[in-house]
Amino acid sequence: MYQTEEFTLLPCPECTKHQVKIKETPQFPHIGEVIDGVDTRAEVGVLTRNILIKGETENTCYREKECQFFNYDTFGGHIKILKNFTSVHLSYVELKQMGQQQIGSYPIHFHLCGDVDEKGGYNFKTYLEGLSIHHCFSRCVTVHATNGLLIKDTIGYDTLGHCFFTEDGIEQRNTLFHNLGLVTKPGTLLPTDRNSSMCIGIRDKVYGSYVPVPATDCMAVSTFWISHPNNHLINNAAAGSQDAGIWYLFHRVATGDSHSLAIETKSELTPLGIFYNNRVHSNFKAGLFIDKGVKTTNASVDDPREYLCLDNNARFRPHQDADPEKPRVAALIDRLIAFKNNDHGAWVRGGDILIQNSGFADNGIGLTFASDGSFPNDEGASQEVSESLFIGESKNYGFPGGQNKYAGTGGIDNKARTLPRNRTFPIRGFQIYDGPIHLTKCTFKNFVPTPDRFTSAVGFLMKNPWQMTPKNNISLLKFGPNVSLKVFFGKPGPWFEEGDLDGDKNSIFHDLDGSVTDYKDTYVGRMDNYLIQHPKCVNITEWNGVVCSGTYAQVYIQTWNGQNLSMTIVRDEYPANPMVLRGINQKAVFQQYQPVVMLQKGYTIHWNGKAPNVTYLYLINFNKNDWIRVGLCYQPNTDFVIVLETFQRRSSALSSKIERYMPVSSMMELEKSRSDRKFYFDNSTGLLFLFLQAKYNRDGHSYCSSQGCERIKIVTKDSAKGISNCMSKAYPKYYQGPTVTKQMPVKTTVPCTKCGTTQVVFTSDPHKNYLHVQIHSSGKKELSRGQQAFISVNDTMFSFKDNGILTVVVDACTGTVLGNKLFSGVDIKRVNGYLKSGIPQRSVVLLSTRGDVAIPNNLSEALMSLGTAKPPYLQSNGSLAFLGFRGNFTPSWIKLFTGPAGHGLVQIEKYIPLQLEEYGCARAIKSRRKDLELLKKATRSH
């Protein structure tokens, strides 16, 4: 974000309508085009206005509290708007050196104003439009207990603390439309505003000697801080913050001045407002962050943290009317452009949440979905991303400088580039975590590992102690030619450490259609996980993964009255390959484990200490009649009380019907009927055997049945000491030879024509259509694989049938290919006449050569008629790639590249905007219709 630059505009009579003249010399490169399908163009904002409101400041810092963090005066002016005003409409005003590092003094502050739209009796809606708020000392616009405000076309630049800020968690129906925020720096006011040094240094509101933890208490400063989901964000840009671009958080209760109103916010349950066409980039923690809340109690001996510090106490689960008993209302994130964010393009927790029509490029991790943790509260929620594009490392190489200290080589061309973390950080496009998640109709490009780092299209949360559901599924994915690592499960080493936490070991997803693995309806897990395997599984060593057919579920094992135990689970078919789980809540009152298991198989469970006195076995993702057999290790002669319960998670109530398990005397008798409530204790091995079989149907994405969560409760009163590990006695007695319960499908060899996103480009102007063109030419007679000459238009390939000159003509208004011609042999001399007179107006012209071609002498003249600025020098036998335009306008995208005879590949790749008035096309009437419709819907104006 510190590569943002300010320029002074100069008079420029010679400039075209698309040019300005500036006084200063740029210090950094600024991207001005769509690259690799994602719009990474730099935002430009005008800072000066005719009306200037400027705070008076001293030359140096003089207030001791602020001076330990700032070396300049941070005491500026402020504008405060109070309730019951007659009207407030601010248009095109510049505010500079405004705000103060104290609560309540901001450049613009709507303070406890209530409803400021029609609902509050204001027929002419309250708005801020076209403001320039820059070089200010505390936020940009504060919306405090105020609803229905419109903030439009406003810039917030180089400010301290959250920029566009909703304060108490009750602010609703506010619309932020087409605003730009950038260079959002830490401030001191709230814990969430602070950086690490401020977090540790400001302790006047903590209890006792508590020292705040920056990563969990603070470090959340955001350009858009949205504390209630019922607000609307349309066409905004968050172009650089110390922590996050857009952060949605959820207050359990109203905070600050609104706390005394005793308003129940229900923010976690409230449906999301409109989120459409927002872009987030150059942020350190995340572009978009949907997660967490703030601490809503004062510091005390029980919880010494400061009031309003960041807290992990909230989960977004939107329902109709904010009522958990009513149907879910999916939160829609439509058109998010996220690039150059150091950590995450987007981190999104909760459900149901849908992301669509979005582009992610050059992020540490493109997108991560997260649920509630080991066992979600809002059981049955899911998350989905579709029709989106993920770019690992684009041709936007970056430039050293600013806060990003990381650089190295990489990408498809192994050029020097800036990196999101250090050179070893494993870049991932989509990161799988707990779930269930659905990844469908997405395209991945440019994920190429280097000797230093593993760069993969799909990866998993590293060092993951939580559960991973086999209901995570993937379909209709398309991988570009420069994706050499589709999936990676991690390996011991930097960043992954030992990869031995419970979630790491149980990483898994369902490849519904084989678009990832080429094996339809298979599951992909870690290669060393034998709980999910059979003899016909296929290892993919470079992924550290294995592809298996079968049906899978989870057992959620909760233990009480036991020490901090590690649990070993063994599949009877693979006793030499046990899985050791350490549990999620080390040192907690109870412990929990959640292995993924193949159904219709037998397992044994062992402990590294005395078996727990109380154990619950929950059936997770079991469909009706699904089963496994388990044997749990206990000391000989143990007595048991075992019951089947149905647990209603929302009410924490048990069903009235509780079924007790009765003992049988042999394994044969136990296996006669799996559905009977029986158990068998083999005293010789110490194993308690029973079947876990689902009794009820399971609906949708629910973890549990429609009747509640079926669980078996095992209670013992065993007081004997010792280690409850029965493996040496269990095997080979209960060893079973590995068998295949569901055959592996035949490997798919037919390319998927419906895979990947249908969109060509992901841009911040969604109403503009683009043409994706690639031109490859080569002067070599014999071409190696990957060195072929061709022309491609929106992935439609035009190939050479012989050496010569190939042309393709496209209508610049509609994007329709009008024709293609190959000139070879004696016909090559005819290409000049064709280019000069055979191409209609308003046409994009693409030209490529292959082989040792004699370039006609007069071709330079023809290329000048198609837009080259001066006569190009063309070698008589060289290669040539050309992109031109026939019309009364010279676009900036015209390109010509040449190479000497016998030279390798010459390439052009461009995303060309279509249907521009400058081309001579009829004006696109629809261009702003959706924007206006969304604005009207958000504001309900007339």
Secondary structure, DSSP 4 states (H G I P E B T S, - for coil): -TT-----EE--TT--TT--EESSPPSS----SEETTEE-PPP------SEEEE----SS---HHHHTT-SS--B-B-EEEETT-S--EEESEEEESB-BSSTT--SEEEEEEEE-SGGGT-SS--EEES-EEES-SS-SEEEEEEES-EEES-EEEEEES-SEEE-SS---S-EEES-EEEEEE--SSSGGG--HHHHHH--TTSSTT----HHHHS---EEEEESSSSSEEES-EE--BSSEEEEE---SB--GGGGGGT-B--TTTSPP--EEEEEEES-SSEEEEE--EE--S---SS--SPTT-EES------BGGG-TTSPB--EEEEEEEEES-SSEEEEEESSSEEEES-EEES-SEEEEEE-SSSS-SSTT--EEEEEEEEESS-S----SBTTB--EEEETTTTEEEE-SS-TT---EEEEE-BS-EEEEEEEEE-B---SS---EEEEE-SS--S-B-TT-EEES-EE-TTBS-SB----SBTTTBT--SHHHHT-EEEESSSTTTSSTTEEEEETT-TTS--TT-EEEGGGTEEEE-S-EEEEEEEEES--S--EEEEETT-TTS-EEE--S-TTSSEEEE--EEESS-EEEEEESSSPPSEEEEEEESPPTT-EEEEEEE--TT--EEEEEEEEETTTTEE-S--EEPEEES-HHHHHT-TTS-EEEEETTTTEEEEEEE--S---TT-SSBTTBEEEEEEEE-----S----HHHHTTTT------SSPPPPPP-SPPSS-S-S-S-B-S-TTS-EEEEEEEEE--SS--TT---EEEETTEEEE-SSSEEEEEEEETTT--EEEEEEE-GGGGGGHHHHHHHSS-SSEEEEEEEESS----TTHHHHHHTTT-SSPPP--TT-EEEEEEEESS---TT-EEEEE-TT--EEEEEEEEE-S-GGGTPPP-GGGGHHHHHHHHHHHT--
